Amino acid sequence: MSVDTCKPVYADNIEPDDEIDLDGDEYAEDLDPAVAMSGYALVERKTEWYDAATGFPWVTLWTTQGNFEMPAGHLVKLKVVE
């Protein structure tokens, strides 16, 4: 029997086709409960970029539940099957 669980992974290590759980994530907050995250979001693509003002690396995750920008070192919950 397999069990779905999550493990923390840095945003810059997330890849397309990964499934992530952004429920409760500070960079995926949405005040409207009608469009709140539900289940896992499938990552369709990832863009890495640098903030022009600070020079710090950031990541945009393009998912089936929206697009989310976060610092590259931010921990994201990655779905794993054990």
FIKE-147775 format. One record per residue (C-alpha): residue in three letters; x, y, z. Coordinates in steps of 0.05 Angstrom, whole numbers, plus 5000, padded with zeros to 4 digits. Layout:
ALAXYZ
...
This chain:
MET500050005000
SER502750694982
VAL501551325023
ASP501852044998
THR505852495043
CYS509953135037
LYS517153315048
PRO520154015049
VAL524154194987
TYR527254864967
ALA523155224914
ASP529055234866
ASN529354474869
ILE522054384847
GLU521454134775
PRO515854104724
ASP511153504737
ASP512453534812
GLU506253594855
ILE506454094912
ASP502054264971
LEU501655024978
ASP495955015028
GLY497955495083
ASP504155725047
GLU505656455058
TYR507156574984
ALA500656234962
GLU495856575009
ASP489256784979
LEU484157145021
ASP478256904979
PRO476156215004
ALA472556084938
VAL479356024903
ALA483455724960
MET488455174943
SER485554484944
GLY489553844941
TYR496153834905
ALA498154324850
LEU501754024790
VAL507854444770
GLU507454594696
ARG513755014692
LYS518855384734
THR522156044721
GLU528356264760
TRP530057004763
TYR533557534804
ASP530158114839
ALA532958744807
ALA532559144871
THR535958644917
GLY539658164871
PHE536657564908
PRO534456954869
TRP526956824863
VAL522756274832
THR516056294797
LEU512255634799
TRP506955584744
THR501955084769
THR494954814755
GLN492455244813
GLY495855894795
ASN502656224790
PHE506756344853
GLU513056754864
MET517656604923
PRO524956654943
ALA529256094916
GLY530855854987
HIS523655805009
LEU521455105031
VAL515554814993
LYS511754175011
LEU513153664955
LYS508553074947
VAL512052404955
VAL509151704953
GLU511851215004
